[in-house]
Amino acid sequence: MKGGYARSTNGWTAGLALLAVLALPCSAGAGLHYSAEKYAPLPARWSGFLQDQRALRTIAQERPRDGLVSPLRQQYLQAAEHYHRLSRHRSLTADEVADYGAVLIRLGRLTEALGVLEAGVRRWPDHFAVQANRGTAWQLAGDLNRAADALHEAVRLAPAAWKRPEQFHLKLVRLRQSEKKGTVTVDDLFGVRLDGPAGPWSDDRRRELPEDAAALVQQLALWLPQDGRLLWLAAELANAYGDVPMAAAMLDGCVTEFGLASATLQARRQLFREAAAQLRLHARHVSYLRPRSSRPLLQAFDERLLPPPRTDGPTPLPWPLLQAATPQPDSTRRFPDYLLRLDGQIVSLQGFIQPMGDSPQLHEFLLLPYPVGCWFCDTPEPTGMVYVRLSGERPAEYRRLLVLVTGRLRLNRDNPETFLYMLEEAVVALPQ
């Protein structure tokens, strides 16, 4: 690695030697089934879950207020256009209808999604994913009665792997059917009281929760990422397992990102924040959650829909494609075929600058999908960092805005002492 930066000795963790820079404090029946969204085993680490939950939520936002554009949005727009064009030339299959509906739901185009899915369920009433996505669309549209009807059918049709999450989503909708309009409280999804002090629950009290409680809530929140009350429930579970700083951060997000207004929420938020400050002061933190993965989303785009690499200009590079590189038993990475075709080619990538030193004038830096300092942040994985070296002598200026970087992509296939991805001869501009 250039410039005398510290090197990792753990293989393919290059760049994580910058922990001192990157690990700064960071200020449900039917789900949503899209064949291109593939999940790792849940529960995931809370920090990884929050990053993917937000990426899914902001797919529908063209210009989020905080500037943190979803790295997935462009791929879902391309998928929606693909299914629209396909439907004009032939009838979609049941699986394609389910996928088309899911993509439209992610983009927030609920009227279109319901049109596609209602037509689909008339043709294929026993297709699980069509019914499941239809239920989610009606829930997001605010019609809980129709949502519950569709979710009931989805539970009946669900394969074994999805039966339990589908049942709990149906339970969630039925709980909310019985509420007064405007209720803002934590959902009683497990029949266990969620009040009490900050800090890990006793073993006996924690056994009152289902063993898969965290996995279920994470799955629901990934299916319904715009649902702030599910994030509140996730925060209470994080506290139950001893992740008090993460619980405090999630309740901060409930207020700042979701705008939830509740005296109970504000009191819990203050309680968790004070407890988290004490834990940081005394360097004490014990977590009883045993995550099965670091990030829940293995893939959230359809590689088949990516356009061919360009020969007349830079090829747009989606972050999910970079993050799809998988570790191999020999400590190398397996790159997607599409990414291998771009090795050595000119590409463009949107992201946020993270300096590698103190100077505001940058000749090299890391490009990240999110800026350091957001409430849900964590140290990026090796696949979530790109080392950028600028062309010529003209430096770039550090800014916290989203930037567009164009350069020649280099894949690191065999050197565990440097970054996995590099952009050379790079130039920086603002996105159009």
C-alpha positions in Angstrom: 0.0 0.0 0.0 1.4 3.4 -0.9 2.4 6.1 1.5 3.6 4.0 4.4 0.1 3.1 5.6 -0.1 0.2 8.0 -0.7 -3.2 6.4 -3.0 -6.0 7.4 -1.7 -9.5 8.1 -5.0 -11.3 8.0 -5.4 -11.8 4.3 -7.9 -9.8 2.2 -8.5 -7.3 5.0 -6.3 -4.7 3.5 -7.5 -1.2 4.2 -8.9 -2.2 7.5 -5.6 -1.1 8.9 -7.2 2.3 8.6 -9.5 1.4 11.5 -8.3 4.5 13.4 -9.8 6.6 10.6 -12.8 4.6 9.6 -14.1 3.3 12.9 -15.1 6.7 14.2 -18.3 6.9 16.3 -21.3 6.8 14.1 -23.3 9.7 15.0 -43.8 -8.4 8.1 -47.1 -12.4 6.8 -45.8 -11.8 3.5 -42.5 -10.3 2.9 -41.1 -9.0 -0.3 -39.7 -11.6 -2.6 -37.4 -10.7 -5.5 -35.3 -13.4 -7.1 -32.3 -11.0 -7.3 -32.3 -10.3 -3.5 -30.4 -13.0 -1.9 -29.9 -13.1 1.9 -27.1 -14.4 4.1 -28.2 -16.4 7.2 -29.8 -14.2 9.9 -29.3 -12.6 12.3 -26.6 -10.4 10.9 -24.5 -8.1 12.8 -26.6 -5.1 13.8 -24.3 -2.6 12.0 -24.4 -4.6 8.8 -28.2 -5.0 9.0 -28.6 -1.2 9.4 -26.5 -0.5 6.3 -28.5 -2.9 4.1 -31.8 -1.9 5.7 -31.1 1.8 4.8 -29.9 0.9 1.3 -33.2 -0.9 0.6 -35.3 1.9 2.1 -33.7 4.7 0.1 -34.2 2.9 -3.2 -37.4 4.8 -3.5 -35.8 8.2 -2.8 -34.3 10.0 -5.8 -32.7 12.7 -3.6 -32.7 11.8 0.1 -32.5 14.8 2.5 -29.1 13.6 3.9 -27.6 13.0 0.5 -27.0 9.3 1.2 -28.3 8.0 -2.1 -29.0 4.2 -2.2 -26.3 2.4 -4.1 -29.1 0.1 -5.3 -31.5 2.6 -6.8 -30.2 2.6 -10.4 -30.3 -1.2 -10.6 -33.9 -1.3 -9.5 -34.8 1.4 -12.0 -33.1 -0.7 -14.7 -35.0 -3.8 -13.6 -38.3 -2.0 -13.7 -37.7 -0.8 -17.2 -36.6 -4.3 -18.2 -39.9 -5.9 -17.0 -41.9 -3.1 -18.5 -40.4 -3.6 -21.9 -40.7 -7.4 -21.6 -44.4 -7.1 -20.8 -45.0 -5.1 -24.0 -43.7 -8.0 -26.1 -45.1 -11.0 -24.3 -47.0 -12.1 -21.2 -44.9 -12.2 -18.1 -44.5 -15.5 -16.3 -45.7 -15.8 -12.7 -42.2 -15.5 -11.4 -41.6 -12.4 -13.5 -44.8 -10.8 -12.3 -43.7 -11.4 -8.7 -40.3 -9.9 -9.4 -41.8 -6.9 -11.3 -44.1 -6.2 -8.4 -41.3 -6.4 -5.9 -39.1 -4.0 -7.9 -42.0 -1.5 -8.1 -42.6 -1.8 -4.4 -38.9 -1.1 -3.7 -39.1 2.0 -5.9 -42.2 3.2 -4.0 -44.5 2.9 -7.1 -47.3 1.2 -5.2 -50.1 1.9 -7.6 -48.2 0.3 -10.4 -47.1 -2.6 -8.2 -50.7 -3.3 -7.2 -51.8 -3.3 -10.8 -49.2 -5.8 -11.7 -49.8 -8.0 -8.7 -53.6 -8.0 -8.7 -53.6 -9.0 -12.3 -51.0 -11.7 -11.5 -53.0 -13.1 -8.6 -56.1 -13.4 -10.7 -54.1 -15.6 -13.1 -52.0 -17.5 -10.5 -53.9 -17.4 -7.2 -51.7 -20.1 -5.7 -48.3 -18.5 -6.6 -46.6 -17.8 -3.3 -44.4 -14.8 -4.2 -47.2 -13.1 -6.1 -49.5 -13.3 -3.1 -46.7 -12.4 -0.7 -45.7 -9.3 -2.6 -49.4 -8.3 -3.1 -49.8 -8.4 0.7 -46.8 -6.2 1.3 -48.0 -3.7 -1.4 -51.4 -3.4 0.3 -49.8 -2.9 3.7 -47.6 -0.1 2.4 -50.6 1.4 0.7 -52.3 1.6 4.0 -55.1 -1.1 3.4 -54.4 -3.5 6.3 -57.6 -5.5 5.6 -56.6 -6.4 2.1 -53.0 -6.9 3.3 -54.1 -9.4 5.9 -56.2 -11.3 3.3 -53.2 -11.6 0.9 -50.9 -12.5 3.8 -53.2 -15.3 4.9 -52.9 -16.8 1.5 -49.1 -16.3 1.4 -48.7 -18.1 4.7 -50.8 -21.0 3.3 -48.6 -21.2 0.2 -45.2 -20.5 1.8 -42.4 -23.0 1.4 -41.0 -24.3 4.7 -38.0 -21.8 4.6 -40.4 -18.8 4.6 -43.3 -20.1 6.6 -42.3 -18.7 10.0 -41.3 -15.2 8.8 -44.5 -15.1 6.8 -46.5 -16.0 9.9 -44.9 -13.2 12.0 -45.6 -10.7 9.3 -49.2 -11.7 9.2 -49.2 -11.3 13.0 -47.7 -7.9 12.7 -50.4 -6.7 10.3 -53.2 -8.2 12.5 -51.8 -6.4 15.6 -51.9 -3.1 13.7 -55.4 -3.8 12.5 -56.6 -3.6 16.1 -54.8 -0.3 16.9 -56.2 3.1 16.9 -55.1 5.3 14.0 -51.9 7.2 14.7 -50.6 4.7 17.3 -46.8 5.0 17.7 -45.6 2.2 19.9 -43.3 -0.8 19.8 -45.1 -3.8 18.4 -45.8 -6.6 20.8 -44.7 -9.3 18.3 -43.5 -11.8 20.8 -45.8 -11.3 23.8 -42.8 -10.2 26.0 -42.5 -6.9 27.8 -39.9 -4.7 26.3 -39.6 -2.1 29.1 -37.1 -2.1 31.9 -33.5 -0.9 32.3 -30.9 -0.5 29.7 -28.4 -3.4 29.4 -28.6 -7.1 28.7 -31.5 -9.0 30.0 -31.0 -11.9 32.4 -30.7 -15.4 30.9 -34.1 -16.3 32.2 -35.8 -13.2 30.8 -34.0 -13.6 27.4 -35.3 -17.1 27.2 -38.8 -15.7 27.0 -38.0 -14.5 23.5 -38.0 -17.0 20.6 -34.5 -18.1 19.7 -34.9 -16.6 16.3 -36.4 -13.2 17.5 -33.6 -11.1 16.2 -33.5 -13.0 12.9 -37.3 -12.5 12.5 -37.2 -8.8 13.2 -34.3 -8.2 10.9 -36.0 -10.1 8.1 -39.2 -8.1 8.5 -37.3 -4.8 8.6 -35.5 -5.7 5.4 -38.7 -6.6 3.7 -40.3 -3.4 5.1 -37.3 -1.0 5.5 -39.5 2.1 5.6 -41.2 0.9 8.8 -39.7 2.9 11.7 -41.6 0.9 14.3 -39.7 -2.3 13.3 -36.4 -0.4 13.8 -37.7 0.5 17.3 -38.4 -3.2 17.9 -34.9 -4.1 16.6 -33.4 -1.6 19.1 -35.2 -3.2 22.0 -33.9 -6.6 21.0 -30.3 -5.2 20.6 -30.6 -3.9 24.2 -31.9 -7.2 25.4 -28.8 -8.9 24.0 -26.5 -6.3 25.5 -25.8 -4.1 22.4 -26.8 -0.9 24.2 -24.7 1.5 22.0 -26.3 0.0 18.9 -29.8 0.2 20.5 -29.2 3.9 21.3 -28.1 4.5 17.7 -31.2 2.8 16.3 -33.5 4.9 18.4 -31.6 7.9 17.2 -32.5 6.8 13.7 -36.1 6.3 14.7 -36.3 10.0 15.5 -33.9 11.5 13.0 -34.6 9.3 10.0 -38.1 8.1 10.5 -39.5 11.1 12.5 -41.3 8.9 15.0 -42.9 11.0 17.8 -43.6 9.1 21.0 -42.9 10.1 24.6 -42.1 6.4 25.4 -39.6 6.3 22.5 -37.9 9.5 23.6 -37.6 8.2 27.2 -36.1 4.9 25.9 -33.8 6.8 23.6 -32.5 8.9 26.5 -32.1 5.9 28.8 -30.1 4.0 26.1 -27.9 7.0 25.3 -26.9 7.5 28.9 -26.2 3.8 29.4 -24.1 3.7 26.2 -22.1 6.7 27.3 -21.2 4.9 30.6 -20.3 1.8 28.7 -17.9 3.7 26.4 -16.5 5.5 29.5 -15.6 2.2 31.2 -14.8 0.3 28.0 -17.4 -2.3 28.8 -19.5 -4.0 26.2 -20.9 -7.5 26.2 -23.1 -8.9 23.5 -25.1 -12.1 23.8 -26.3 -12.1 20.2 -24.4 -14.6 18.0 -24.7 -13.2 14.4 -24.6 -15.7 11.6 -23.4 -13.1 9.0 -21.8 -9.7 8.9 -24.2 -8.3 6.3 -27.7 -9.7 5.4 -27.7 -8.9 1.7 -25.5 -11.2 -0.4 -26.9 -9.6 -3.6 -29.6 -7.1 -4.3 -29.4 -6.7 -8.1 -29.8 -8.9 -11.1 -26.4 -9.3 -12.9 -28.3 -10.4 -16.1 -29.8 -6.9 -16.4 -26.5 -5.0 -16.3 -25.7 -3.3 -19.7 -22.7 -4.6 -21.7 -19.4 -2.8 -20.8 -19.1 0.3 -22.8 -16.4 0.9 -25.4 -17.2 4.6 -26.0 -16.9 5.8 -22.5 -16.8 4.8 -18.8 -19.0 1.9 -17.7 -21.2 2.8 -14.7 -20.2 0.5 -11.8 -22.8 -0.4 -9.1 -21.6 -0.9 -5.5 -23.6 -4.1 -5.1 -21.5 -5.6 -7.9 -18.3 -4.8 -6.0 -19.8 -6.2 -2.8 -20.7 -9.4 -4.6 -17.1 -10.7 -4.6 -17.1 -13.7 -2.3 -14.2 -15.1 -0.2 -12.7 -18.5 -1.2 -11.1 -21.2 1.0 -7.6 -20.1 -0.2 -8.2 -16.5 1.1 -8.7 -15.1 -2.4 -11.9 -13.6 -3.7 -14.2 -14.9 -6.4 -15.2 -11.9 -8.6 -18.5 -11.8 -10.5 -18.0 -12.5 -14.2 -19.2 -9.0 -15.2 -16.6 -7.5 -12.9 -13.8 -9.5 -14.4 -14.8 -8.1 -17.8 -14.2 -4.6 -16.4 -10.7 -5.3 -15.0 -8.4 -2.7 -16.7 -11.3 -0.8 -18.2 -12.5 2.8 -17.6 -15.5 2.8 -15.1 -17.4 5.4 -13.1 -18.6 5.0 -9.6 -20.5 7.3 -7.2 -19.6 7.4 -3.5 -18.2 9.4 -0.7 -14.5 10.5 -0.2 -12.7 9.2 2.9 -9.2 10.9 3.2 -6.3 8.7 4.1 -4.4 11.5 5.9 -4.9 15.0 7.3 -4.4 17.1 4.2 -7.6 18.6 2.5 -5.7 18.3 -0.8 -6.0 14.7 -2.0 -4.0 12.8 -4.5 -5.3 9.5 -3.2 -8.3 8.5 -1.0 -10.8 5.8 -0.3 -14.2 5.9 -1.9 -17.0 4.5 0.2 -20.8 3.9 -0.5 -21.6 5.9 2.6 -19.8 8.7 4.5 -18.1 7.9 7.8 -20.1 9.5 10.7 -23.7 8.4 9.8 -25.7 6.9 12.6 -25.8 3.4 11.1 -22.2 3.3 10.0 -19.6 0.6 10.6 -16.1 0.0 9.3 -16.6 -1.1 5.7 -15.9 -4.5 4.5 -13.0 -4.9 2.0 -15.6 -5.1 -0.8 -17.0 -1.7 0.3 -13.9 0.3 -0.2 -12.2 1.5 -3.4 -8.7 2.9 -3.3 -8.5 5.9 -5.7 -5.3 7.4 -7.2 -5.9 10.6 -9.1 -4.4 11.3 -12.5 -1.8 14.1 -13.0 -0.7 16.5 -10.3 -4.0 18.3 -9.6 -5.4 17.2 -6.3 -9.1 16.8 -5.3 -10.6 18.6 -2.4 -12.3 16.7 0.4 -16.1 17.2 0.5 -18.8 15.3 2.2 -21.1 15.4 -0.8 -21.7 12.5 -3.1 -19.1 12.5 -5.9 -18.6 10.7 -9.2 -15.2 9.2 -9.7 -14.0 8.0 -13.2 -10.9 5.9 -13.6 -9.3 2.6 -14.7 -10.4 -0.3 -12.6 -7.9 -2.8 -11.2 -8.9 -5.9 -9.4 -6.5 -7.2 -6.8 -6.5 -11.0 -7.4 -3.5 -12.2 -5.3 -2.0 -9.6 -3.0 -3.6 -9.6 0.5 -1.5 -6.6 1.6 -3.4 -4.0 -0.5 -6.9 -3.0 -1.4 -9.2 -5.3 -3.3 -10.3 -2.6 -5.7 -8.3 0.3 -7.2 -9.2 3.1 -9.5 -6.2 4.6 -11.3 -5.8 7.7 -13.5 -9.0 8.9 -11.7 -10.8 12.2 -11.9 -13.5 13.5 -9.5 -16.7 15.4 -10.4 -20.1 16.0 -9.0 -22.9 13.6 -10.2 -25.3 15.0 -12.9 
